Amino acid sequence: MRGRPVLVSYSAGGPWLVMEGTHRLVEIYHAAKEGKAEKTAVDVIAGVNPIARNWNAWRDPPAAE
């Protein structure tokens, strides 16, 4: 695997969006699930920026009633 997946959020508590590396993360998940690789931590680049909330693709979960 080359490079680190990139995650971004408008808050350190999430939600987190995978901006880069989705396919790598899915491959790691499936290999571990099938027993072809050990479950391991994955180094990522994580960025938190409050103005990311303004990005129109964010979908916050509905508020609990």
PDBQT receptor file of N, H, CA, C and O in Angstrom, charges set to zero:
ATOM      1  N   MET A   1       0.842  -1.164   0.000  1.00  0.00    +0.000 N 
ATOM      2  CA  MET A   1       0.000   0.000   0.000  1.00  0.00    +0.000 C 
ATOM      3  C   MET A   1       0.893   1.235   0.000  1.00  0.00    +0.000 C 
ATOM      4  O   MET A   1       1.849   1.331   0.769  1.00  0.00    +0.000 OA
ATOM      5  N   ARG A   2       0.566   2.154  -0.860  1.00  0.00    +0.000 N 
ATOM      6  H   ARG A   2      -0.211   2.076  -1.484  1.00  0.00    +0.000 HD
ATOM      7  CA  ARG A   2       1.344   3.387  -0.936  1.00  0.00    +0.000 C 
ATOM      8  C   ARG A   2       0.529   4.538  -0.377  1.00  0.00    +0.000 C 
ATOM      9  O   ARG A   2      -0.654   4.683  -0.684  1.00  0.00    +0.000 OA
ATOM     10  N   GLY A   3       1.156   5.336   0.425  1.00  0.00    +0.000 N 
ATOM     11  H   GLY A   3       2.117   5.218   0.675  1.00  0.00    +0.000 HD
ATOM     12  CA  GLY A   3       0.488   6.501   0.982  1.00  0.00    +0.000 C 
ATOM     13  C   GLY A   3      -0.461   6.154   2.109  1.00  0.00    +0.000 C 
ATOM     14  O   GLY A   3      -0.783   4.990   2.345  1.00  0.00    +0.000 OA
ATOM     15  N   ARG A   4      -0.894   7.181   2.790  1.00  0.00    +0.000 N 
ATOM     16  H   ARG A   4      -0.632   8.127   2.598  1.00  0.00    +0.000 HD
ATOM     17  CA  ARG A   4      -1.822   7.017   3.904  1.00  0.00    +0.000 C 
ATOM     18  C   ARG A   4      -3.202   7.514   3.491  1.00  0.00    +0.000 C 
ATOM     19  O   ARG A   4      -3.318   8.507   2.773  1.00  0.00    +0.000 OA
ATOM     20  N   PRO A   5      -4.238   6.829   3.939  1.00  0.00    +0.000 N 
ATOM     21  CA  PRO A   5      -5.581   7.353   3.702  1.00  0.00    +0.000 C 
ATOM     22  C   PRO A   5      -5.730   8.724   4.374  1.00  0.00    +0.000 C 
ATOM     23  O   PRO A   5      -5.094   9.000   5.392  1.00  0.00    +0.000 OA
ATOM     24  N   VAL A   6      -6.567   9.564   3.799  1.00  0.00    +0.000 N 
ATOM     25  H   VAL A   6      -7.083   9.341   2.972  1.00  0.00    +0.000 HD
ATOM     26  CA  VAL A   6      -6.788  10.911   4.319  1.00  0.00    +0.000 C 
ATOM     27  C   VAL A   6      -8.227  11.010   4.817  1.00  0.00    +0.000 C 
ATOM     28  O   VAL A   6      -9.177  10.738   4.082  1.00  0.00    +0.000 OA
ATOM     29  N   LEU A   7      -8.366  11.404   6.081  1.00  0.00    +0.000 N 
ATOM     30  H   LEU A   7      -7.595  11.625   6.678  1.00  0.00    +0.000 HD
ATOM     31  CA  LEU A   7      -9.681  11.589   6.688  1.00  0.00    +0.000 C 
ATOM     32  C   LEU A   7      -9.854  13.058   7.035  1.00  0.00    +0.000 C 
ATOM     33  O   LEU A   7      -8.882  13.740   7.361  1.00  0.00    +0.000 OA
ATOM     34  N   VAL A   8     -11.081  13.547   6.968  1.00  0.00    +0.000 N 
ATOM     35  H   VAL A   8     -11.870  12.993   6.703  1.00  0.00    +0.000 HD
ATOM     36  CA  VAL A   8     -11.355  14.939   7.326  1.00  0.00    +0.000 C 
ATOM     37  C   VAL A   8     -12.660  14.994   8.119  1.00  0.00    +0.000 C 
ATOM     38  O   VAL A   8     -13.576  14.201   7.901  1.00  0.00    +0.000 OA
ATOM     39  N   SER A   9     -12.717  15.950   9.040  1.00  0.00    +0.000 N 
ATOM     40  H   SER A   9     -11.973  16.594   9.216  1.00  0.00    +0.000 HD
ATOM     41  CA  SER A   9     -13.914  16.178   9.841  1.00  0.00    +0.000 C 
ATOM     42  C   SER A   9     -13.964  17.639  10.245  1.00  0.00    +0.000 C 
ATOM     43  O   SER A   9     -12.954  18.341  10.204  1.00  0.00    +0.000 OA
ATOM     44  N   TYR A  10     -15.146  18.090  10.634  1.00  0.00    +0.000 N 
ATOM     45  H   TYR A  10     -15.967  17.520  10.667  1.00  0.00    +0.000 HD
ATOM     46  CA  TYR A  10     -15.267  19.450  11.160  1.00  0.00    +0.000 C 
ATOM     47  C   TYR A  10     -15.136  19.468  12.672  1.00  0.00    +0.000 C 
ATOM     48  O   TYR A  10     -15.190  20.530  13.291  1.00  0.00    +0.000 OA
ATOM     49  N   SER A  11     -14.961  18.267  13.284  1.00  0.00    +0.000 N 
ATOM     50  H   SER A  11     -14.917  17.403  12.782  1.00  0.00    +0.000 HD
ATOM     51  CA  SER A  11     -14.820  18.162  14.728  1.00  0.00    +0.000 C 
ATOM     52  C   SER A  11     -13.961  16.942  15.040  1.00  0.00    +0.000 C 
ATOM     53  O   SER A  11     -14.025  15.945  14.322  1.00  0.00    +0.000 OA
ATOM     54  N   ALA A  12     -13.167  17.006  16.089  1.00  0.00    +0.000 N 
ATOM     55  H   ALA A  12     -13.115  17.817  16.672  1.00  0.00    +0.000 HD
ATOM     56  CA  ALA A  12     -12.324  15.861  16.454  1.00  0.00    +0.000 C 
ATOM     57  C   ALA A  12     -13.175  14.651  16.828  1.00  0.00    +0.000 C 
ATOM     58  O   ALA A  12     -12.691  13.521  16.774  1.00  0.00    +0.000 OA
ATOM     59  N   GLY A  13     -14.418  14.866  17.200  1.00  0.00    +0.000 N 
ATOM     60  H   GLY A  13     -14.811  15.785  17.244  1.00  0.00    +0.000 HD
ATOM     61  CA  GLY A  13     -15.307  13.772  17.554  1.00  0.00    +0.000 C 
ATOM     62  C   GLY A  13     -16.032  13.172  16.355  1.00  0.00    +0.000 C 
ATOM     63  O   GLY A  13     -16.836  12.254  16.516  1.00  0.00    +0.000 OA
ATOM     64  N   GLY A  14     -15.756  13.681  15.146  1.00  0.00    +0.000 N 
ATOM     65  H   GLY A  14     -15.103  14.427  15.015  1.00  0.00    +0.000 HD
ATOM     66  CA  GLY A  14     -16.379  13.150  13.942  1.00  0.00    +0.000 C 
ATOM     67  C   GLY A  14     -17.650  13.891  13.602  1.00  0.00    +0.000 C 
ATOM     68  O   GLY A  14     -18.001  14.854  14.284  1.00  0.00    +0.000 OA
ATOM     69  N   PRO A  15     -18.331  13.479  12.590  1.00  0.00    +0.000 N 
ATOM     70  CA  PRO A  15     -18.105  12.300  11.759  1.00  0.00    +0.000 C 
ATOM     71  C   PRO A  15     -16.889  12.496  10.863  1.00  0.00    +0.000 C 
ATOM     72  O   PRO A  15     -16.520  13.622  10.530  1.00  0.00    +0.000 OA
ATOM     73  N   TRP A  16     -16.271  11.377  10.478  1.00  0.00    +0.000 N 
ATOM     74  H   TRP A  16     -16.571  10.463  10.749  1.00  0.00    +0.000 HD
ATOM     75  CA  TRP A  16     -15.083  11.405   9.638  1.00  0.00    +0.000 C 
ATOM     76  C   TRP A  16     -15.445  10.976   8.226  1.00  0.00    +0.000 C 
ATOM     77  O   TRP A  16     -16.246  10.062   8.029  1.00  0.00    +0.000 OA
ATOM     78  N   LEU A  17     -14.860  11.632   7.266  1.00  0.00    +0.000 N 
ATOM     79  H   LEU A  17     -14.210  12.374   7.427  1.00  0.00    +0.000 HD
ATOM     80  CA  LEU A  17     -15.065  11.320   5.864  1.00  0.00    +0.000 C 
ATOM     81  C   LEU A  17     -13.735  10.877   5.270  1.00  0.00    +0.000 C 
ATOM     82  O   LEU A  17     -12.725  11.555   5.452  1.00  0.00    +0.000 OA
ATOM     83  N   VAL A  18     -13.719   9.757   4.568  1.00  0.00    +0.000 N 
ATOM     84  H   VAL A  18     -14.540   9.206   4.420  1.00  0.00    +0.000 HD
ATOM     85  CA  VAL A  18     -12.503   9.291   3.904  1.00  0.00    +0.000 C 
ATOM     86  C   VAL A  18     -12.404  10.038   2.577  1.00  0.00    +0.000 C 
ATOM     87  O   VAL A  18     -13.204   9.815   1.668  1.00  0.00    +0.000 OA
ATOM     88  N   MET A  19     -11.421  10.922   2.476  1.00  0.00    +0.000 N 
ATOM     89  H   MET A  19     -10.771  11.103   3.214  1.00  0.00    +0.000 HD
ATOM     90  CA  MET A  19     -11.229  11.721   1.260  1.00  0.00    +0.000 C 
ATOM     91  C   MET A  19     -10.347  11.000   0.247  1.00  0.00    +0.000 C 
ATOM     92  O   MET A  19     -10.494  11.196  -0.959  1.00  0.00    +0.000 OA
ATOM     93  N   GLU A  20      -9.441  10.174   0.730  1.00  0.00    +0.000 N 
ATOM     94  H   GLU A  20      -9.322  10.015   1.710  1.00  0.00    +0.000 HD
ATOM     95  CA  GLU A  20      -8.491   9.476  -0.125  1.00  0.00    +0.000 C 
ATOM     96  C   GLU A  20      -8.145   8.165   0.549  1.00  0.00    +0.000 C 
ATOM     97  O   GLU A  20      -7.909   8.138   1.756  1.00  0.00    +0.000 OA
ATOM     98  N   GLY A  21      -8.110   7.074  -0.210  1.00  0.00    +0.000 N 
ATOM     99  H   GLY A  21      -8.302   7.096  -1.191  1.00  0.00    +0.000 HD
ATOM    100  CA  GLY A  21      -7.690   5.795   0.337  1.00  0.00    +0.000 C 
ATOM    101  C   GLY A  21      -8.823   4.829   0.631  1.00  0.00    +0.000 C 
ATOM    102  O   GLY A  21      -8.619   3.816   1.299  1.00  0.00    +0.000 OA
ATOM    103  N   THR A  22     -10.010   5.135   0.140  1.00  0.00    +0.000 N 
ATOM    104  H   THR A  22     -10.176   5.959  -0.402  1.00  0.00    +0.000 HD
ATOM    105  CA  THR A  22     -11.158   4.264   0.396  1.00  0.00    +0.000 C 
ATOM    106  C   THR A  22     -10.890   2.835  -0.052  1.00  0.00    +0.000 C 
ATOM    107  O   THR A  22     -11.139   1.893   0.700  1.00  0.00    +0.000 OA
ATOM    108  N   HIS A  23     -10.387   2.665  -1.262  1.00  0.00    +0.000 N 
ATOM    109  H   HIS A  23     -10.185   3.430  -1.874  1.00  0.00    +0.000 HD
ATOM    110  CA  HIS A  23     -10.142   1.315  -1.786  1.00  0.00    +0.000 C 
ATOM    111  C   HIS A  23      -9.101   0.569  -0.955  1.00  0.00    +0.000 C 
ATOM    112  O   HIS A  23      -9.247  -0.629  -0.713  1.00  0.00    +0.000 OA
ATOM    113  N   ARG A  24      -8.048   1.270  -0.515  1.00  0.00    +0.000 N 
ATOM    114  H   ARG A  24      -7.929   2.243  -0.712  1.00  0.00    +0.000 HD
ATOM    115  CA  ARG A  24      -7.033   0.625   0.321  1.00  0.00    +0.000 C 
ATOM    116  C   ARG A  24      -7.633   0.143   1.629  1.00  0.00    +0.000 C 
ATOM    117  O   ARG A  24      -7.336  -0.962   2.084  1.00  0.00    +0.000 OA
ATOM    118  N   LEU A  25      -8.475   0.968   2.236  1.00  0.00    +0.000 N 
ATOM    119  H   LEU A  25      -8.716   1.865   1.867  1.00  0.00    +0.000 HD
ATOM    120  CA  LEU A  25      -9.090   0.568   3.498  1.00  0.00    +0.000 C 
ATOM    121  C   LEU A  25     -10.025  -0.622   3.311  1.00  0.00    +0.000 C 
ATOM    122  O   LEU A  25     -10.070  -1.511   4.162  1.00  0.00    +0.000 OA
ATOM    123  N   VAL A  26     -10.766  -0.649   2.218  1.00  0.00    +0.000 N 
ATOM    124  H   VAL A  26     -10.730   0.073   1.527  1.00  0.00    +0.000 HD
ATOM    125  CA  VAL A  26     -11.667  -1.770   1.949  1.00  0.00    +0.000 C 
ATOM    126  C   VAL A  26     -10.866  -3.052   1.711  1.00  0.00    +0.000 C 
ATOM    127  O   VAL A  26     -11.254  -4.115   2.194  1.00  0.00    +0.000 OA
ATOM    128  N   GLU A  27      -9.760  -2.968   0.978  1.00  0.00    +0.000 N 
ATOM    129  H   GLU A  27      -9.444  -2.104   0.585  1.00  0.00    +0.000 HD
ATOM    130  CA  GLU A  27      -8.911  -4.142   0.743  1.00  0.00    +0.000 C 
ATOM    131  C   GLU A  27      -8.350  -4.685   2.063  1.00  0.00    +0.000 C 
ATOM    132  O   GLU A  27      -8.330  -5.897   2.274  1.00  0.00    +0.000 OA
ATOM    133  N   ILE A  28      -7.902  -3.802   2.939  1.00  0.00    +0.000 N 
ATOM    134  H   ILE A  28      -7.919  -2.817   2.768  1.00  0.00    +0.000 HD
ATOM    135  CA  ILE A  28      -7.369  -4.221   4.240  1.00  0.00    +0.000 C 
ATOM    136  C   ILE A  28      -8.473  -4.898   5.050  1.00  0.00    +0.000 C 
ATOM    137  O   ILE A  28      -8.249  -5.942   5.661  1.00  0.00    +0.000 OA
ATOM    138  N   TYR A  29      -9.664  -4.301   5.054  1.00  0.00    +0.000 N 
ATOM    139  H   TYR A  29      -9.846  -3.452   4.557  1.00  0.00    +0.000 HD
ATOM    140  CA  TYR A  29     -10.788  -4.866   5.797  1.00  0.00    +0.000 C 
ATOM    141  C   TYR A  29     -11.129  -6.271   5.303  1.00  0.00    +0.000 C 
ATOM    142  O   TYR A  29     -11.266  -7.194   6.106  1.00  0.00    +0.000 OA
ATOM    143  N   HIS A  30     -11.265  -6.436   3.988  1.00  0.00    +0.000 N 
ATOM    144  H   HIS A  30     -11.154  -5.686   3.336  1.00  0.00    +0.000 HD
ATOM    145  CA  HIS A  30     -11.634  -7.744   3.441  1.00  0.00    +0.000 C 
ATOM    146  C   HIS A  30     -10.540  -8.790   3.665  1.00  0.00    +0.000 C 
ATOM    147  O   HIS A  30     -10.850  -9.944   3.960  1.00  0.00    +0.000 OA
ATOM    148  N   ALA A  31      -9.270  -8.408   3.530  1.00  0.00    +0.000 N 
ATOM    149  H   ALA A  31      -9.018  -7.471   3.291  1.00  0.00    +0.000 HD
ATOM    150  CA  ALA A  31      -8.177  -9.353   3.771  1.00  0.00    +0.000 C 
ATOM    151  C   ALA A  31      -8.188  -9.832   5.216  1.00  0.00    +0.000 C 
ATOM    152  O   ALA A  31      -7.979 -11.016   5.481  1.00  0.00    +0.000 OA
ATOM    153  N   ALA A  32      -8.430  -8.916   6.154  1.00  0.00    +0.000 N 
ATOM    154  H   ALA A  32      -8.599  -7.954   5.939  1.00  0.00    +0.000 HD
ATOM    155  CA  ALA A  32      -8.473  -9.298   7.566  1.00  0.00    +0.000 C 
ATOM    156  C   ALA A  32      -9.689 -10.174   7.848  1.00  0.00    +0.000 C 
ATOM    157  O   ALA A  32      -9.603 -11.141   8.604  1.00  0.00    +0.000 OA
ATOM    158  N   LYS A  33     -10.808  -9.836   7.243  1.00  0.00    +0.000 N 
ATOM    159  H   LYS A  33     -10.878  -9.050   6.629  1.00  0.00    +0.000 HD
ATOM    160  CA  LYS A  33     -12.035 -10.606   7.455  1.00  0.00    +0.000 C 
ATOM    161  C   LYS A  33     -11.907 -12.037   6.938  1.00  0.00    +0.000 C 
ATOM    162  O   LYS A  33     -12.456 -12.967   7.528  1.00  0.00    +0.000 OA
ATOM    163  N   GLU A  34     -11.180 -12.209   5.832  1.00  0.00    +0.000 N 
ATOM    164  H   GLU A  34     -10.734 -11.454   5.353  1.00  0.00    +0.000 HD
ATOM    165  CA  GLU A  34     -10.989 -13.530   5.230  1.00  0.00    +0.000 C 
ATOM    166  C   GLU A  34      -9.799 -14.275   5.819  1.00  0.00    +0.000 C 
ATOM    167  O   GLU A  34      -9.496 -15.389   5.392  1.00  0.00    +0.000 OA
ATOM    168  N   GLY A  35      -9.116 -13.671   6.804  1.00  0.00    +0.000 N 
ATOM    169  H   GLY A  35      -9.363 -12.766   7.151  1.00  0.00    +0.000 HD
ATOM    170  CA  GLY A  35      -7.983 -14.315   7.445  1.00  0.00    +0.000 C 
ATOM    171  C   GLY A  35      -6.709 -14.294   6.618  1.00  0.00    +0.000 C 
ATOM    172  O   GLY A  35      -5.763 -15.021   6.924  1.00  0.00    +0.000 OA
ATOM    173  N   LYS A  36      -6.669 -13.474   5.576  1.00  0.00    +0.000 N 
ATOM    174  H   LYS A  36      -7.437 -12.884   5.327  1.00  0.00    +0.000 HD
ATOM    175  CA  LYS A  36      -5.482 -13.389   4.711  1.00  0.00    +0.000 C 
ATOM    176  C   LYS A  36      -4.470 -12.371   5.219  1.00  0.00    +0.000 C 
ATOM    177  O   LYS A  36      -3.350 -12.295   4.714  1.00  0.00    +0.000 OA
ATOM    178  N   ALA A  37      -4.861 -11.599   6.206  1.00  0.00    +0.000 N 
ATOM    179  H   ALA A  37      -5.771 -11.660   6.617  1.00  0.00    +0.000 HD
ATOM    180  CA  ALA A  37      -3.963 -10.607   6.795  1.00  0.00    +0.000 C 
ATOM    181  C   ALA A  37      -4.376 -10.401   8.240  1.00  0.00    +0.000 C 
ATOM    182  O   ALA A  37      -5.534 -10.600   8.607  1.00  0.00    +0.000 OA
ATOM    183  N   GLU A  38      -3.419 -10.002   9.045  1.00  0.00    +0.000 N 
ATOM    184  H   GLU A  38      -2.479  -9.840   8.747  1.00  0.00    +0.000 HD
ATOM    185  CA  GLU A  38      -3.720  -9.720  10.444  1.00  0.00    +0.000 C 
ATOM    186  C   GLU A  38      -4.458  -8.393  10.556  1.00  0.00    +0.000 C 
ATOM    187  O   GLU A  38      -4.234  -7.470   9.772  1.00  0.00    +0.000 OA
ATOM    188  N   LYS A  39      -5.334  -8.317  11.538  1.00  0.00    +0.000 N 
ATOM    189  H   LYS A  39      -5.516  -9.067  12.175  1.00  0.00    +0.000 HD
ATOM    190  CA  LYS A  39      -5.968  -7.035  11.829  1.00  0.00    +0.000 C 
ATOM    191  C   LYS A  39      -4.893  -6.132  12.401  1.00  0.00    +0.000 C 
ATOM    192  O   LYS A  39      -4.156  -6.530  13.303  1.00  0.00    +0.000 OA
ATOM    193  N   THR A  40      -4.803  -4.951  11.895  1.00  0.00    +0.000 N 
ATOM    194  H   THR A  40      -5.401  -4.627  11.162  1.00  0.00    +0.000 HD
ATOM    195  CA  THR A  40      -3.748  -4.044  12.307  1.00  0.00    +0.000 C 
ATOM    196  C   THR A  40      -4.233  -2.604  12.257  1.00  0.00    +0.000 C 
ATOM    197  O   THR A  40      -5.227  -2.293  11.600  1.00  0.00    +0.000 OA
ATOM    198  N   ALA A  41      -3.537  -1.751  12.943  1.00  0.00    +0.000 N 
ATOM    199  H   ALA A  41      -2.730  -2.004  13.477  1.00  0.00    +0.000 HD
ATOM    200  CA  ALA A  41      -3.830  -0.324  12.876  1.00  0.00    +0.000 C 
ATOM    201  C   ALA A  41      -3.320   0.206  11.544  1.00  0.00    +0.000 C 
ATOM    202  O   ALA A  41      -2.336  -0.295  11.000  1.00  0.00    +0.000 OA
ATOM    203  N   VAL A  42      -3.984   1.204  11.036  1.00  0.00    +0.000 N 
ATOM    204  H   VAL A  42      -4.783   1.612  11.478  1.00  0.00    +0.000 HD
ATOM    205  CA  VAL A  42      -3.590   1.816   9.765  1.00  0.00    +0.000 C 
ATOM    206  C   VAL A  42      -3.256   3.274  10.034  1.00  0.00    +0.000 C 
ATOM    207  O   VAL A  42      -4.072   4.012  10.584  1.00  0.00    +0.000 OA
ATOM    208  N   ASP A  43      -2.061   3.685   9.646  1.00  0.00    +0.000 N 
ATOM    209  H   ASP A  43      -1.398   3.085   9.199  1.00  0.00    +0.000 HD
ATOM    210  CA  ASP A  43      -1.690   5.093   9.767  1.00  0.00    +0.000 C 
ATOM    211  C   ASP A  43      -2.497   5.904   8.761  1.00  0.00    +0.000 C 
ATOM    212  O   ASP A  43      -2.601   5.532   7.592  1.00  0.00    +0.000 OA
ATOM    213  N   VAL A  44      -3.062   7.005   9.219  1.00  0.00    +0.000 N 
ATOM    214  H   VAL A  44      -2.978   7.307  10.169  1.00  0.00    +0.000 HD
ATOM    215  CA  VAL A  44      -3.843   7.881   8.354  1.00  0.00    +0.000 C 
ATOM    216  C   VAL A  44      -3.403   9.318   8.566  1.00  0.00    +0.000 C 
ATOM    217  O   VAL A  44      -2.731   9.639   9.547  1.00  0.00    +0.000 OA
ATOM    218  N   ILE A  45      -3.784  10.162   7.650  1.00  0.00    +0.000 N 
ATOM    219  H   ILE A  45      -4.330   9.901   6.853  1.00  0.00    +0.000 HD
ATOM    220  CA  ILE A  45      -3.638  11.601   7.821  1.00  0.00    +0.000 C 
ATOM    221  C   ILE A  45      -5.031  12.112   8.142  1.00  0.00    +0.000 C 
ATOM    222  O   ILE A  45      -5.962  11.905   7.363  1.00  0.00    +0.000 OA
ATOM    223  N   ALA A  46      -5.185  12.773   9.273  1.00  0.00    +0.000 N 
ATOM    224  H   ALA A  46      -4.429  12.942   9.906  1.00  0.00    +0.000 HD
ATOM    225  CA  ALA A  46      -6.488  13.269   9.702  1.00  0.00    +0.000 C 
ATOM    226  C   ALA A  46      -6.444  14.783   9.821  1.00  0.00    +0.000 C 
ATOM    227  O   ALA A  46      -5.528  15.349  10.418  1.00  0.00    +0.000 OA
ATOM    228  N   GLY A  47      -7.437  15.420   9.248  1.00  0.00    +0.000 N 
ATOM    229  H   GLY A  47      -8.181  14.960   8.762  1.00  0.00    +0.000 HD
ATOM    230  CA  GLY A  47      -7.521  16.873   9.314  1.00  0.00    +0.000 C 
ATOM    231  C   GLY A  47      -8.845  17.305   9.914  1.00  0.00    +0.000 C 
ATOM    232  O   GLY A  47      -9.904  16.794   9.550  1.00  0.00    +0.000 OA
ATOM    233  N   VAL A  48      -8.773  18.256  10.841  1.00  0.00    +0.000 N 
ATOM    234  H   VAL A  48      -7.912  18.671  11.137  1.00  0.00    +0.000 HD
ATOM    235  CA  VAL A  48      -9.977  18.800  11.463  1.00  0.00    +0.000 C 
ATOM    236  C   VAL A  48     -10.033  20.288  11.132  1.00  0.00    +0.000 C 
ATOM    237  O   VAL A  48      -9.089  21.034  11.391  1.00  0.00    +0.000 OA
ATOM    238  N   ASN A  49     -11.155  20.702  10.556  1.00  0.00    +0.000 N 
ATOM    239  H   ASN A  49     -11.922  20.096  10.346  1.00  0.00    +0.000 HD
ATOM    240  CA  ASN A  49     -11.325  22.096  10.204  1.00  0.00    +0.000 C 
ATOM    241  C   ASN A  49     -12.803  22.449  10.366  1.00  0.00    +0.000 C 
ATOM    242  O   ASN A  49     -13.644  21.895   9.658  1.00  0.00    +0.000 OA
ATOM    243  N   PRO A  50     -13.133  23.358  11.281  1.00  0.00    +0.000 N 
ATOM    244  CA  PRO A  50     -14.540  23.687  11.532  1.00  0.00    +0.000 C 
ATOM    245  C   PRO A  50     -15.315  24.121  10.287  1.00  0.00    +0.000 C 
ATOM    246  O   PRO A  50     -16.516  23.865  10.202  1.00  0.00    +0.000 OA
ATOM    247  N   ILE A  51     -14.666  24.765   9.326  1.00  0.00    +0.000 N 
ATOM    248  H   ILE A  51     -13.690  24.972   9.396  1.00  0.00    +0.000 HD
ATOM    249  CA  ILE A  51     -15.414  25.211   8.155  1.00  0.00    +0.000 C 
ATOM    250  C   ILE A  51     -15.762  24.065   7.206  1.00  0.00    +0.000 C 
ATOM    251  O   ILE A  51     -16.515  24.257   6.251  1.00  0.00    +0.000 OA
ATOM    252  N   ALA A  52     -15.218  22.876   7.464  1.00  0.00    +0.000 N 
ATOM    253  H   ALA A  52     -14.606  22.720   8.239  1.00  0.00    +0.000 HD
ATOM    254  CA  ALA A  52     -15.591  21.724   6.646  1.00  0.00    +0.000 C 
ATOM    255  C   ALA A  52     -17.083  21.430   6.794  1.00  0.00    +0.000 C 
ATOM    256  O   ALA A  52     -17.682  20.831   5.902  1.00  0.00    +0.000 OA
ATOM    257  N   ARG A  53     -17.680  21.837   7.892  1.00  0.00    +0.000 N 
ATOM    258  H   ARG A  53     -17.193  22.323   8.617  1.00  0.00    +0.000 HD
ATOM    259  CA  ARG A  53     -19.115  21.622   8.103  1.00  0.00    +0.000 C 
ATOM    260  C   ARG A  53     -19.938  22.325   7.014  1.00  0.00    +0.000 C 
ATOM    261  O   ARG A  53     -21.052  21.897   6.711  1.00  0.00    +0.000 OA
ATOM    262  N   ASN A  54     -19.407  23.383   6.434  1.00  0.00    +0.000 N 
ATOM    263  H   ASN A  54     -18.502  23.731   6.680  1.00  0.00    +0.000 HD
ATOM    264  CA  ASN A  54     -20.115  24.122   5.389  1.00  0.00    +0.000 C 
ATOM    265  C   ASN A  54     -20.150  23.376   4.058  1.00  0.00    +0.000 C 
ATOM    266  O   ASN A  54     -20.901  23.740   3.153  1.00  0.00    +0.000 OA
ATOM    267  N   TRP A  55     -19.343  22.343   3.947  1.00  0.00    +0.000 N 
ATOM    268  H   TRP A  55     -18.733  22.048   4.682  1.00  0.00    +0.000 HD
ATOM    269  CA  TRP A  55     -19.298  21.580   2.711  1.00  0.00    +0.000 C 
ATOM    270  C   TRP A  55     -20.651  20.902   2.521  1.00  0.00    +0.000 C 
ATOM    271  O   TRP A  55     -21.128  20.238   3.442  1.00  0.00    +0.000 OA
ATOM    272  N   ASN A  56     -21.275  21.044   1.377  1.00  0.00    +0.000 N 
ATOM    273  H   ASN A  56     -20.888  21.582   0.629  1.00  0.00    +0.000 HD
ATOM    274  CA  ASN A  56     -22.656  20.597   1.213  1.00  0.00    +0.000 C 
ATOM    275  C   ASN A  56     -22.834  19.080   1.158  1.00  0.00    +0.000 C 
ATOM    276  O   ASN A  56     -23.971  18.612   1.110  1.00  0.00    +0.000 OA
ATOM    277  N   ALA A  57     -21.767  18.302   1.164  1.00  0.00    +0.000 N 
ATOM    278  H   ALA A  57     -20.843  18.682   1.203  1.00  0.00    +0.000 HD
ATOM    279  CA  ALA A  57     -21.902  16.851   1.102  1.00  0.00    +0.000 C 
ATOM    280  C   ALA A  57     -22.050  16.213   2.488  1.00  0.00    +0.000 C 
ATOM    281  O   ALA A  57     -22.347  15.021   2.573  1.00  0.00    +0.000 OA
ATOM    282  N   TRP A  58     -21.852  16.964   3.570  1.00  0.00    +0.000 N 
ATOM    283  H   TRP A  58     -21.610  17.932   3.501  1.00  0.00    +0.000 HD
ATOM    284  CA  TRP A  58     -21.985  16.399   4.917  1.00  0.00    +0.000 C 
ATOM    285  C   TRP A  58     -23.429  16.029   5.160  1.00  0.00    +0.000 C 
ATOM    286  O   TRP A  58     -24.346  16.780   4.828  1.00  0.00    +0.000 OA
ATOM    287  N   ARG A  59     -23.616  14.871   5.739  1.00  0.00    +0.000 N 
ATOM    288  H   ARG A  59     -22.871  14.261   6.008  1.00  0.00    +0.000 HD
ATOM    289  CA  ARG A  59     -24.956  14.430   6.105  1.00  0.00    +0.000 C 
ATOM    290  C   ARG A  59     -24.924  14.038   7.576  1.00  0.00    +0.000 C 
ATOM    291  O   ARG A  59     -24.535  12.922   7.920  1.00  0.00    +0.000 OA
ATOM    292  N   ASP A  60     -25.337  14.962   8.442  1.00  0.00    +0.000 N 
ATOM    293  H   ASP A  60     -25.653  15.868   8.163  1.00  0.00    +0.000 HD
ATOM    294  CA  ASP A  60     -25.363  14.666   9.868  1.00  0.00    +0.000 C 
ATOM    295  C   ASP A  60     -26.473  13.666  10.157  1.00  0.00    +0.000 C 
ATOM    296  O   ASP A  60     -27.529  13.713   9.526  1.00  0.00    +0.000 OA
ATOM    297  N   PRO A  61     -26.242  12.764  11.105  1.00  0.00    +0.000 N 
ATOM    298  CA  PRO A  61     -27.321  11.846  11.483  1.00  0.00    +0.000 C 
ATOM    299  C   PRO A  61     -28.462  12.649  12.090  1.00  0.00    +0.000 C 
ATOM    300  O   PRO A  61     -28.235  13.709  12.675  1.00  0.00    +0.000 OA
ATOM    301  N   PRO A  62     -29.703  12.143  11.951  1.00  0.00    +0.000 N 
ATOM    302  CA  PRO A  62     -30.831  12.879  12.531  1.00  0.00    +0.000 C 
ATOM    303  C   PRO A  62     -30.709  12.957  14.046  1.00  0.00    +0.000 C 
ATOM    304  O   PRO A  62     -30.183  12.042  14.681  1.00  0.00    +0.000 OA
ATOM    305  N   ALA A  63     -31.188  14.034  14.614  1.00  0.00    +0.000 N 
ATOM    306  H   ALA A  63     -31.614  14.777  14.098  1.00  0.00    +0.000 HD
ATOM    307  CA  ALA A  63     -31.140  14.221  16.066  1.00  0.00    +0.000 C 
ATOM    308  C   ALA A  63     -32.071  13.214  16.746  1.00  0.00    +0.000 C 
ATOM    309  O   ALA A  63     -33.159  12.917  16.252  1.00  0.00    +0.000 OA
ATOM    310  N   ALA A  64     -31.619  12.701  17.883  1.00  0.00    +0.000 N 
ATOM    311  H   ALA A  64     -30.735  12.942  18.284  1.00  0.00    +0.000 HD
ATOM    312  CA  ALA A  64     -32.447  11.757  18.641  1.00  0.00    +0.000 C 
ATOM    313  C   ALA A  64     -33.667  12.492  19.195  1.00  0.00    +0.000 C 
ATOM    314  O   ALA A  64     -33.569  13.632  19.649  1.00  0.00    +0.000 OA
ATOM    315  N   GLU A  65     -34.781  11.838  19.152  1.00  0.00    +0.000 N 
ATOM    316  H   GLU A  65     -34.860  10.911  18.783  1.00  0.00    +0.000 HD
ATOM    317  CA  GLU A  65     -36.011  12.472  19.669  1.00  0.00    +0.000 C 
ATOM    318  C   GLU A  65     -36.301  12.016  21.058  1.00  0.00    +0.000 C 
ATOM    319  O   GLU A  65     -37.292  12.441  21.653  1.00  0.00    +0.000 OA
TER     320      GLU A  65
